[in-house]
Amino acid sequence: MAPDMQSKDTHSKIKSVIVVGGGVSGIAAACALADAGVHVQLLERRPYLGGRASSYEHPGTGEIIDNCQHILLGSCTNLIDLYHRLGVAQSIAWYDSFVFIEPGGRRSVLQPSWLPAPFHTSLSFLGAHAFSFADKLALSRGLMAFLTAVPEDSDETFAQWLDRHGQTCGAIERFWQPLLASALNETPDRISVHYAGEVVRKTFLGSPEGGRMGVPTIPLSDLYGRAAEYIEARGGSIHLRTAADNFEWQPRRDDAPEDGSTGQWLIRSADADFAGDAVVIALSFEAMAALMPRLPDNPAAGELAAQLSQFEHSPITGIHLWFDREITDLPHAVLLDTTIQWIYNKSKLQPDRHASPGAGSYLELVVSSSRSLVPMQRQEIIDLALRELALFFPAVREATLIKSTVVKEVRATYSIRPGLEQFRPGPISPWPAIYLAGDWTSTGWPATMEGAVRSGYLAAEAILGTPDAILKPDLAHTGLMRMLP
């Protein structure tokens, strides 16, 4: 077993780090460490970087598709920082308004106005056709409940909170459910009130900037694949199709030059061995649980195993449709009162790849927390999507569906259930000189790309012994919100 290398005196002796996992959290840790002059070796078992935020050529359509539609908000300060590091910030299209569409086509637009935060969206709420007068009163009460503070995590579900705060059916079904499904990939009866409140404050109350929505204009693998060049340019290396099969501590030899270190970790894979002063394990919670038997015996690891057992998945389903004509000119919208929750017009969002005069259109429909769709057959889901899409866009009835596919991400995110916060570990692992990253760790954020980046940055700070040197602060409140906690 390795000695304790996580004391303050040993941080300066860490010159090389192995990052296990090339998802967003691993990329963030590797980039931050490489920027600090640490030699980084990143191991990824897949043939690409990005993890769940990736794209691939779908064999049935011949099209490059994302494994799931990913978006970000203006409040995602660390994710935006990573995009600037990688030089891809210009590949995010930003939108200030959200279009809500009812069956029949009537639209309501939520957007900021000249009013200061937290009232910047109030004028559009008042004019939104999607909500009745009773809905608007209820929404005002609900939003204002998070004005000064967010409750600590508890056993209360957000569904219980909604009932306790007198939210109407319209407010729940047309605002709270679509908002939280998109942000947290869960239903109100399974959502922590704490994280629901965090979403509300960051998205609708803190500032107009925090509620802006960003959508990648290039495939996800192109977005995160830039990390390989970035790390290599700083002396690091990327090893794809490389799994960490075994972890072994190698004490410093007595005849080795004195450098203040006590040894290194040796990670064995099928084709090569990798040595480093420290290791960042940046995996999903289920992959971390599967890896633990290959780590050295450690009595303290039992607590981590118990923590990991508390996590469970929530699925997302993406429905990809290619038509022979334009269905809508909207780049994206929230669809109300149907199974389908969001529509993303890839022909508008990625015009360099998909838009061509007379060549039709490509839409991706998203259903978050899609447990009801998991057992359904592909054609059943496509038929359902076409029926519901026609309720909003009549052009669907006259259009020809050229090709289609359904992507079920059964392990898309972890479920941010009430009481889960106590089981989220920090970056320090039970094994000396091994650090943890992943959106499931204690980041202050739920299962998002922002949470993943924060975890990678926190692991890098722990290795370097420089707290608060890498992690970016939350977006500052503006307007009247500056006078509140």
C-alpha positions in Angstrom: 0.0 0.0 0.0 1.2 3.5 -0.8 2.2 5.9 1.9 0.2 9.0 2.5 1.2 11.3 -0.4 -1.8 13.6 0.1 -0.2 15.7 2.8 0.7 19.3 2.0 4.4 18.6 1.9 4.1 16.1 -0.9 2.0 18.0 -3.4 5.0 19.7 -5.0 6.6 16.3 -5.5 3.8 15.1 -7.8 5.3 15.6 -11.3 3.3 13.0 -13.2 -0.4 11.9 -13.0 -2.3 9.1 -14.7 -5.9 10.1 -15.5 -8.2 7.0 -15.9 -11.2 7.9 -18.0 -11.5 10.3 -20.9 -15.0 11.6 -20.3 -15.7 15.3 -19.4 -14.4 15.0 -15.9 -11.2 13.2 -16.9 -10.6 15.8 -19.7 -11.1 18.6 -17.2 -8.6 17.2 -14.7 -6.1 16.4 -17.4 -6.2 19.8 -19.0 -5.9 21.6 -15.7 -3.0 19.5 -14.6 -1.2 19.8 -17.9 -1.6 23.6 -17.7 0.1 23.4 -14.3 3.1 21.7 -15.8 2.3 18.1 -14.7 3.0 15.3 -17.1 -0.4 13.7 -17.8 -1.1 10.3 -19.3 -4.8 9.9 -20.0 -6.2 6.3 -20.4 -9.6 5.8 -22.1 -11.0 2.4 -22.9 -13.1 3.7 -25.7 -11.6 4.7 -29.1 -12.6 8.3 -28.5 -12.7 11.0 -25.8 -15.9 12.5 -24.3 -17.5 9.6 -22.6 -21.3 10.0 -22.6 -20.8 13.4 -24.4 -19.7 11.9 -27.7 -20.9 11.4 -31.3 -20.6 8.5 -33.8 -21.6 7.4 -37.2 -24.9 5.6 -36.8 -24.7 2.3 -38.8 -28.4 2.4 -39.8 -28.5 5.9 -41.1 -24.9 6.7 -42.1 -25.2 10.0 -40.2 -23.0 11.4 -37.5 -25.2 11.8 -34.4 -24.6 12.7 -30.8 -25.3 10.0 -28.3 -27.6 12.5 -26.6 -28.4 16.2 -27.0 -26.3 18.2 -24.6 -26.9 21.8 -23.6 -25.4 24.2 -21.1 -26.5 27.4 -19.3 -24.7 30.7 -18.8 -24.3 29.7 -15.1 -22.0 26.8 -16.1 -18.9 28.8 -15.4 -16.4 25.9 -15.3 -17.7 24.2 -18.4 -17.4 27.5 -20.3 -13.9 27.9 -18.9 -13.0 24.4 -20.3 -14.4 25.4 -23.7 -12.1 28.5 -23.7 -9.1 26.3 -22.8 -9.9 24.0 -25.7 -10.5 26.8 -28.1 -14.1 25.7 -28.9 -16.1 28.4 -27.1 -17.1 29.8 -30.5 -18.8 26.5 -31.3 -21.6 27.2 -28.8 -24.7 29.0 -30.0 -26.3 31.0 -27.3 -30.1 31.7 -26.9 -31.8 34.1 -24.6 -35.4 32.9 -25.1 -37.3 29.6 -24.5 -40.2 28.9 -26.7 -43.0 26.8 -25.2 -45.5 25.3 -27.7 -48.9 23.9 -26.9 -50.6 21.2 -29.0 -52.3 23.2 -31.8 -49.2 25.4 -32.2 -49.8 28.3 -29.8 -46.5 29.6 -28.6 -45.3 31.3 -25.4 -41.8 32.8 -25.1 -39.9 33.2 -21.9 -37.1 35.7 -22.1 -35.4 38.5 -20.1 -36.6 42.1 -20.2 -35.2 45.4 -19.0 -36.2 44.6 -15.4 -33.4 43.8 -13.0 -32.9 40.3 -11.6 -34.8 38.5 -10.1 -37.7 40.1 -12.1 -36.1 40.0 -15.5 -38.3 37.2 -16.8 -41.5 38.3 -15.1 -42.9 40.3 -18.1 -42.7 37.3 -20.3 -44.2 35.1 -17.6 -47.2 37.5 -17.4 -47.7 37.3 -21.1 -47.2 33.6 -21.5 -50.4 32.0 -23.0 -49.3 28.5 -21.8 -50.1 29.4 -18.1 -53.5 30.4 -16.7 -53.8 33.3 -14.2 -53.9 30.7 -11.3 -50.7 29.1 -12.8 -48.9 32.4 -12.8 -49.8 33.2 -9.2 -48.6 29.7 -8.2 -45.4 30.1 -10.2 -44.7 33.5 -8.5 -45.0 31.9 -5.1 -42.9 29.0 -6.1 -40.1 31.0 -7.6 -40.0 33.5 -4.8 -39.6 30.7 -2.3 -36.0 30.3 -3.5 -35.3 34.0 -3.6 -33.2 34.2 -0.4 -32.0 30.6 0.1 -32.0 27.0 -1.1 -33.0 24.4 1.4 -30.4 21.8 2.5 -30.8 18.3 1.1 -33.4 16.3 3.0 -35.8 13.4 2.5 -38.5 15.7 1.0 -39.1 15.2 -2.8 -39.7 18.1 -5.0 -43.2 16.8 -5.8 -44.0 17.1 -2.0 -42.5 20.6 -2.0 -44.7 21.6 -5.0 -47.8 20.3 -3.2 -46.8 22.1 0.0 -46.3 25.4 -1.9 -49.7 25.2 -3.7 -48.5 24.7 -7.2 -51.3 24.1 -9.8 -51.4 21.2 -12.2 -50.7 23.7 -15.1 -47.7 25.2 -13.3 -46.3 21.7 -12.6 -46.9 20.1 -15.9 -46.0 23.0 -18.1 -43.2 24.6 -16.2 -41.7 22.7 -13.3 -41.6 19.3 -15.0 -40.1 20.5 -18.4 -37.6 22.7 -16.6 -36.4 20.0 -14.2 -36.5 17.2 -16.7 -34.1 19.1 -18.9 -31.8 20.3 -16.1 -31.9 17.2 -13.8 -33.1 14.4 -16.0 -35.7 13.3 -13.3 -39.3 13.6 -12.4 -40.4 15.8 -9.4 -41.2 12.7 -7.3 -37.6 11.7 -7.4 -35.8 15.1 -7.3 -34.0 16.6 -4.3 -35.6 20.0 -3.3 -32.1 21.3 -2.8 -31.0 20.8 -6.4 -34.4 21.9 -7.8 -33.9 25.1 -5.9 -30.3 25.5 -7.2 -31.6 25.2 -10.8 -34.3 27.8 -10.2 -31.8 30.3 -8.6 -29.2 29.9 -11.2 -31.5 29.8 -14.2 -34.4 32.2 -13.5 -33.5 34.4 -10.5 -29.8 35.1 -10.3 -29.2 37.0 -13.5 -30.3 37.1 -17.2 -26.9 35.6 -18.1 -27.4 32.6 -15.9 -30.5 31.6 -17.9 -29.0 31.7 -21.3 -28.9 28.3 -23.1 -25.9 27.2 -25.1 -26.1 24.5 -27.8 -23.1 23.0 -29.5 -22.9 23.7 -33.2 -20.5 20.8 -33.9 -20.7 17.1 -33.0 -19.8 16.4 -29.4 -16.8 14.3 -30.3 -15.4 17.3 -32.2 -16.1 19.5 -29.2 -14.3 17.3 -26.7 -11.9 15.6 -29.0 -9.8 18.9 -29.1 -8.6 17.9 -25.6 -6.2 15.4 -27.1 -4.3 18.0 -29.0 -4.4 20.3 -26.0 -2.9 17.8 -23.6 -0.3 16.6 -26.1 0.8 20.2 -26.8 1.6 20.4 -23.1 3.7 17.3 -23.0 1.0 14.8 -22.1 -0.2 11.7 -23.9 -3.5 10.1 -24.8 -4.0 6.4 -24.8 -7.3 5.3 -26.4 -8.6 1.7 -26.3 -6.7 1.4 -23.1 -8.3 0.0 -19.9 -6.8 0.1 -16.5 -6.7 -3.6 -15.6 -4.5 -3.5 -12.4 -3.2 -0.9 -9.9 0.1 -1.6 -8.1 2.1 0.6 -5.8 5.9 0.6 -6.4 7.9 2.0 -3.5 10.9 4.2 -4.4 14.1 2.1 -4.8 16.8 2.7 -2.3 19.3 3.5 -5.1 16.9 5.9 -6.9 17.8 9.6 -7.0 16.4 11.5 -4.1 13.4 13.5 -5.3 11.3 13.6 -2.2 8.9 11.0 -3.4 8.2 7.6 -1.8 7.1 5.7 -4.9 4.7 5.6 -7.9 1.6 4.0 -9.0 1.9 1.4 -11.7 -1.2 0.8 -13.8 -1.2 -2.2 -16.1 -3.3 -2.5 -19.2 -3.4 -5.2 -21.9 -0.7 -3.6 -24.0 1.4 -1.3 -21.8 2.2 -0.2 -18.2 1.9 3.4 -17.0 3.7 4.9 -14.0 2.7 8.1 -12.2 3.1 9.9 -8.9 -0.7 10.1 -8.6 -3.8 8.9 -10.2 -7.2 10.5 -11.0 -10.0 8.0 -11.5 -12.6 9.8 -13.5 -15.3 7.3 -14.2 -19.0 7.0 -13.8 -20.2 5.7 -10.5 -21.0 2.2 -11.9 -17.6 2.0 -13.6 -15.9 3.1 -10.4 -17.8 0.3 -8.5 -16.6 -2.2 -11.1 -13.0 -1.0 -10.9 -12.7 -1.3 -7.1 -11.9 -5.0 -7.0 -8.8 -4.2 -9.1 -7.5 -1.7 -6.6 -5.3 -2.7 -3.6 -7.1 -4.0 -0.5 -8.0 -1.1 1.8 -10.5 -1.4 4.8 -11.5 2.2 4.2 -12.7 1.3 0.7 -15.8 -0.3 2.2 -17.3 3.1 2.9 -16.8 4.2 -0.7 -18.4 1.0 -1.9 -21.4 1.7 0.4 -21.7 5.2 -1.0 -21.6 4.0 -4.6 -24.4 1.5 -3.9 -26.7 4.5 -3.2 -26.6 5.7 -6.8 -29.0 4.7 -9.5 -29.5 5.7 -13.2 -32.0 7.8 -15.0 -32.4 7.3 -18.8 -32.6 9.8 -21.7 -34.0 8.9 -25.1 -33.2 10.8 -28.3 -35.4 10.3 -31.4 -33.6 11.4 -34.6 -35.8 12.2 -37.6 -34.8 13.2 -41.2 -37.6 14.7 -43.3 -37.8 15.7 -47.0 -38.8 19.2 -46.1 -38.6 21.9 -43.4 -40.8 21.1 -40.4 -40.2 24.2 -38.4 -37.9 27.3 -38.5 -37.4 27.2 -34.7 -33.9 26.1 -33.6 -35.4 24.5 -30.4 -38.5 24.5 -28.4 -40.3 23.0 -25.3 -43.2 20.8 -26.3 -46.0 20.8 -23.8 -48.5 18.1 -22.7 -46.8 15.2 -24.6 -44.2 12.5 -24.0 -41.8 14.4 -26.2 -40.3 17.3 -24.2 -37.8 19.1 -26.4 -37.2 19.5 -30.1 -33.8 20.5 -31.4 -33.6 21.5 -35.1 -30.2 20.2 -36.0 -30.5 21.7 -39.5 -30.6 25.1 -37.8 -28.2 24.4 -34.9 -25.5 22.8 -37.1 -26.1 24.4 -40.5 -22.6 23.6 -41.8 -23.4 19.9 -41.5 -27.1 19.6 -42.0 -28.6 22.6 -43.8 -28.8 22.4 -47.6 -31.5 24.2 -49.7 -34.1 21.7 -50.7 -32.6 18.8 -48.8 -35.1 18.6 -46.0 -34.5 18.8 -42.3 -33.0 16.9 -39.4 -34.7 17.0 -36.0 -33.8 15.5 -32.7 -36.5 15.0 -30.1 -35.6 14.4 -26.5 -37.4 12.7 -23.7 -35.6 13.0 -20.3 -36.1 10.5 -17.5 -37.6 8.3 -20.2 -38.3 5.1 -18.2 -41.6 4.6 -20.0 -39.8 4.4 -23.4 -37.0 2.0 -22.3 -39.1 -1.2 -22.9 -40.7 0.1 -26.1 -39.6 -1.0 -29.6 -37.9 1.4 -32.0 -40.8 1.6 -34.3 -43.3 2.2 -31.5 -41.2 5.1 -30.3 -40.9 6.6 -33.8 -44.7 6.3 -34.4 -45.4 8.0 -31.1 -43.0 10.8 -31.9 -44.5 11.4 -35.3 -48.0 11.5 -33.9 -47.1 14.0 -31.2 -44.9 16.1 -33.4 -47.8 16.6 -35.8 -49.8 18.1 -32.9 -47.4 21.1 -32.9 -46.2 21.2 -36.6 -48.8 20.4 -39.2 -46.0 20.1 -41.9 -45.2 16.7 -40.4 -48.4 15.3 -41.9 -47.4 16.2 -45.5 -43.7 15.4 -45.1 -41.9 12.2 -45.9 -39.8 10.6 -43.2 -36.6 9.7 -45.0 -34.8 7.9 -42.2 -34.9 7.7 -38.4 -33.3 6.2 -35.4 -33.8 6.0 -31.6 -30.9 6.2 -29.1 -31.7 5.1 -25.6 -29.1 6.2 -23.0 -30.2 3.9 -20.2 -27.3 5.1 -18.0 -27.4 8.7 -19.1 -27.2 10.3 -15.6 -27.5 9.4 -12.0 -30.8 10.1 -10.3 -30.5 13.2 -8.0 -32.8 11.8 -5.3 -33.5 13.4 -2.0 -30.8 12.6 0.6 -28.2 11.6 -2.0 -25.9 14.5 -1.2 -24.5 12.8 2.0 -23.2 9.9 -0.2 -21.3 12.0 -2.7 -17.5 11.7 -1.9 -15.0 14.5 -2.4 -11.8 14.1 -4.5 -9.8 12.4 -1.8 -10.1 8.6 -2.2 -9.4 5.8 0.4 -6.2 5.1 -1.5 -3.2 7.5 -1.0 -2.3 9.4 -4.1 -5.5 8.3 -5.9 -8.1 11.0 -6.4 -11.7 10.8 -7.6 -13.5 12.7 -10.3 -16.9 12.3 -11.9 -20.2 14.2 -11.8 -21.4 11.9 -9.0 -18.8 13.2 -6.6 -19.4 16.2 -4.3 -19.3 19.2 -6.7 -22.2 21.3 -5.5 -23.9 20.5 -8.9 -26.1 17.7 -10.1 -25.5 15.3 -12.9 -24.4 17.8 -15.6 -21.4 18.6 -17.7 -20.7 21.5 -15.4 -20.7 19.1 -12.5 -18.3 16.8 -14.4 -15.9 19.7 -15.1 -16.0 20.9 -11.5 -15.1 17.4 -10.3 -12.1 17.3 -12.6 -10.9 20.7 -11.5 -11.4 19.8 -7.8 -9.3 16.7 -8.3 -6.6 18.8 -9.9 -6.7 21.3 -7.0 -6.3 18.5 -4.5 -3.3 17.0 -6.3 -1.6 20.4 -6.7 -2.5 21.6 -3.2 -4.0 24.8 -4.6 -7.6 25.0 -3.4 -9.6 27.6 -5.3 -6.9 28.1 -7.8 -8.6 26.3 -10.7 -12.3 26.1 -9.9 -14.2 29.1 -11.3 -16.7 30.8 -8.9 -20.4 30.7 -9.6 -21.8 33.4 -11.9 -22.3 36.6 -9.9 -25.9 37.7 -9.2 -27.0 41.0 -10.8 -29.7 43.5 -10.2 -31.5 43.3 -6.9 -30.2 39.8 -6.4 -26.9 41.3 -5.4 -28.4 42.4 -2.2 -29.6 38.9 -1.2 -27.5 36.0 0.1 
